[in-house]
């Protein structure tokens, strides 16, 4: 018997939070019964494309979603679902823009149409009116509603809708054992980076406005003025990376800030950190905070992050209205001893093994199969 094929809809399969979560599930699910395919909205290949294809996944490329080309995009979507009637489940992860792909899926008679919220805010930029337009069409074209946190669900689907509709809070799960603290790995990574005797502050995230790297540097600058043994590790890539590098030079912090780019060894890098700093403007959850806690690291994040992200009582939430000096003061007063309570993360449902059976059964049931899926 051929496996059922589930279409996952994303922007591009790079190493972001939701993409990494999807890969965590994809690696663990019983692929003899369920196979993931991906519709991406970028022409270039993503970081995970090779792995997806090696596991039997298909990747379909659509153009970027731009207001000026909506009609062309809608036509391409309609044509896709006319040609691919094998999909009984479409799981869309592109927030309000999920409305468009689910509209076409609905027209084509796809029985299971999942809208999955991964954010709890958006910038007030030129695209904002178009995002509101998309959101107006979302709830009527989806028939299953997932969110990574309560705040993310209320933000995308609306508070009144969330009161009436069953929204599944589906955890951004990780492979907890992969992040479990290992002293030998810590020593090895710190030696490789030449930071053996340093106070290491870490951050993992795309260089985009949401992650607030400029303020992060302001905070680190204030920390460094009081503790010149501090080092900042920045992991990720993005459109703003050169702008942030110029700010590092302007602040004369070149010797104290290490740009590591896109990495595949996040779990090992987290072993080397003493504190995780995450002053995002907004987050759906912040899966890297779960990873950091699995490594035992104390975390300081903004109140733009849902409280649900604190699963080990190791996360401090600070307002972005506070000054960089006040953030730095909190960092310097934080006890950086590791909290090695990985079982608590598993008990709270953030380990992939806690969720994979439910997700597999959900997909199977939507296609009329009642048999359980085992990992």
N, C-alpha and C positions, 0 to 999 in steps of 0.2 A: 504493500500500500504506500502510495506517495504521501509525503508529509503535506499538511496544509501550509499554504504560503500566506504570511501576514505582511502587509505593506506598511513599513515604517516611514513616515514623512518627516524630513528634517531639512535644515538649510544646507549643511555640508557636514560630512562625518570627520570633522577635526577633533582634537583632543579637548573638547569642552566638557562641562559638567553633565549635561543631559546625554551627550554622545557617549561619554565614558560609561554612564549608567546603562545605556542601551547595550553596549558591548559586554558589560558585566553579565547581563541577562542572556544575551545571545550566546556567550561562551558556555553557559551552564545549562541552557534549556535542552531538552531531548530533541535533537535535530532530525531524528528519524520520524518524529511526529509533527514537529513544527519548524518551519524554515522562515527566517526573516529575509525580506527583500527591502530595498531602500529607494525611495524617491527623494532625490536631492535637488536643491534649487540653486546650484552653481555649476558652471561648465568644467571647472578644474577638479582634479582628484583630491580626495580628502586623506587625512592621515591614516584612517582605518580602512580605506578601500581595499587594500591588498589582503588584509585579514578577512574582511567580509567575503571577498571572492574565494578565498581559500577554503572557507567553510560552506561554500555553496550558495551564498547570497547573490542576488542580482541587484544591480544598481542602475536606476533610470534617472537620466539627467533632464531637468527642466530649467528654463531660464530664471534669473532672479525675479522676485516679485516686485514690480515697480508700478506705481499708480498710472503712469503714462501708457503702459502696455497691458492693462488689465484684460482687455477684450481678447488679445492674442493669447494671453496666459489661460483664460477660461476655455478658449477653443482647444488649446493643446491638452488641457485636463480632460475635457469631454472626449476628445479623440483617444486619449490614453485608456480611459475606462471602457470605451467601446471595444478596444482591441484586447483588453486584459480583463476578461470576465471571470478569471480564476480567483480573484481576490474577494473573499467573503468578509475579511477584516481589514480595515484601514485604520491605522493608529497614527494620528497626526500630532506632532510635537512643536509646531511653529506658532504657538500661541494664537493671537487673533487671526493671523493669516491661515490658520487651519480651516477657517470658514470656507475658503475657496475650494480647496481640494475635497472637503467633505460635501460641499454643494454638488460637485460633479459626481462624487461617489454615490450620493443620495439619488441623483437623477438616473444613475446607471443601475440602481437597485441593490447596491452593496448593503447587506443586512446589518453589519456591525461597523459603526463609525465612531471612533473614539477621539475626543478632543482632550489633550493632556496639557495642563498649564504648568509651566516651569518658571514663571516669573511672577513678581508681585508689583510691577511698576514698569513705566517706559519713560524715556526722555520726552520733553515737550519740544520736539523738533518739527521740521516742515512736514514730516510724514504722519504726525499725530492725528489730523482729521481723517486721513485714510485708514488709520488703525481703528478709529472709532467706527467708521463705516463697515469695516470687516467684522468688528465685534457684533454689530447689529444682526449679522447673518449667521453667527456661529451657533447659537443655542438651538436654532430650529433645524440645522443640518446635521448636528451630532446627535447620537442617541445613547452614548455612554460618556461620562465626564470624570476625568482623572485630574489630580493635582498633587504636586510634591509637598504641599503644606496647605493648611486652612486658608492662610492669607493669599496664597497663589490661586486657590479655587475661587475665593470671593472676588479677587481682582479681575480675573478673566471672565467669569460667568455672571458676576454681579451678586451682591449680598442677598437680595430678595430671591433670586433664582436659587442660590445656594441653600436658603432656608427650606425651599420646597422640593428641590431635586436631590437625589442621592449622589453625592460627589465622592468618589473613591479617593481617599488619601493614600496614594501609592508611593511608598518610601523610595528615595534616591539611594538605593542600596549599594554597598561596596563589598568587596571581598575582604572581610575584616582580618583574616589571618595573614593576608599579604602585607598589611600595614602594622602588624604586631611589632612592638619595639624589640630591637636587636642591638645590643651594645657593640657587637663586632662590626655590624654594618655602619653604625654611627661613627665609629672610629675610622673606618675605611673611607667613608665619604668626606668626613672633615679633613682627613689627611690629603685626599685628592684635591680638595678645594683650597687647601692651605689655610684652614680656619680652625685649626685644632684647639686653640686656646681662646676662641672668640665667643661673645654673646651673640647668638645667631637668631635674627628675626627673619621669618620666611613669609612669602606670599606666592600663591599660585593663581593665575587668572589671565584672561585675555587682556591685552592692552587696548581697552576701549573705555568710553566715558563712564559706563556703569561701575567699573571696578575702582575708579577714583584714585588712580595712581599718583596724580599730582599732589593730592592731600596726603597720601601715604608717604611720599617723600618729605613733605613738610613735617610730618610726625617724626620720621626717622632722623631728620636734621636736628630736631629738638632732643631726641634721645642721644644722638651722637655728641652733642655739645656737653652732655653730662656724663657720658660713658663712651670714650673714644675707642673702647675695645669692642664696640658693637659692629656687626656686619648685617647687611640686608641682602637676602637672596630673592631675586625676582625670577619666577619661572613662568614662561608663556611668551606669546608673540601677538602681534596685532598692529593696527593702523597707527597707534599712538606711540609705538616703542621708540622711534627716533626723537619725538618730542620729549619723552621722559628722559632719554639719554642726554639731551641737551640741558635739561634742568639739573641733572646730576652733575654735569660739568659746571654749570653756573653756581651750584651750591658747594663746589669743590669737594664732592663726595666720591670721586672716581675710585679711590682706594678702598672705599667702604661699601660700595654697592656692586653686586655681582649679577650681571644679566646672564641667565642660563638658557634662554631661548625655550623652544619647545622640547620637552623631554619625555622619554618613555619610562623613566625610573623614578616617578613621583614618590612612590612608597619609600624608596631608599633615601631620597633627598629629605623627606620629612623626618627620617631618623636623626638627621644632622641638626635639625632646628631646635631652638630653645623656646621660642614663642611664635605663634602664628598671628599675623596682622591682616585684617580683612575689612577695610573701611568702605565697603560698597555703598553706592547710592541706594540700591535696592537689590533684593535677591528673592528668588522663589523659595529657596532653602539655603543653598550654598553647600553643595556636596563635598567640596574640599574641606569644609569645617568638620564634616563627619570623618573624613580620612585623617585629618589632623588629630582629632580626638582618639581615633583608633590607634594612632602612634603615641598617644599619651601627652600630646602637646597642649599647653594652656593657650587659649585663643582670645583675642580681643577683636570684636567686630562692631559694626554700626547697628543702630536700631532699625536700619533698613533691612536687616536680616530677621526672618521670623524667629521667635523664641523657641520654636520647635527644633531649631538647629542645635540647641544645647541639650545633648543627651547624656552627658556625664558630669554636669555641674562644673565644667571646666571652661565655660565661655562667658566672657564679660561683654556686656552690650553698652556702648557709649553713643551718645547723640552726636551727629555731625555738626550740631550747633556749637559744640565745645571747640575750643581752640586746639591747635596742634600741640601747644605746650601742655594742655590738660590731658590730652591723649598720651603724650610722652610720659607724664607723671604717673599715669596709671600703669603703663608698661614697666616703668622702672620699679614700681612698688609691687608688681605681680611676682609671686613665687613661681619660678620656672621649673620646679620639681615636677617630673612627669606623673600623670595620673594614669596608671596602668590598669584600666578597668574595661578591657575589651568586651567582656561578657555582658556588660550593661548595654553596650551598643547593639549586640546581638539580641538581647532581650527586648530592646525597644523596636526591633524590626528593621534595623538598618543593615543587616547582613543579607547578601543576595540569596543565601540558602533559605532564609525565612520567607521569601516572597516568590521564589521561582515556581513552586508548585501551584500557588494560587494563580499566577499569571498564565501558566501553561493551561490549566484547567479552564480559565476564562476564555482563552482563544479557542480551545477545542469545543466548548459548549456553544460558542457563537456559530459554529459550523455544524451543530447538531450532533456532535460527538460527546458522549457522556463519560467516556473512559478517562481516568486520571492520567496525568503525564508525570513520569518520574524522572528525576535528574540523576 
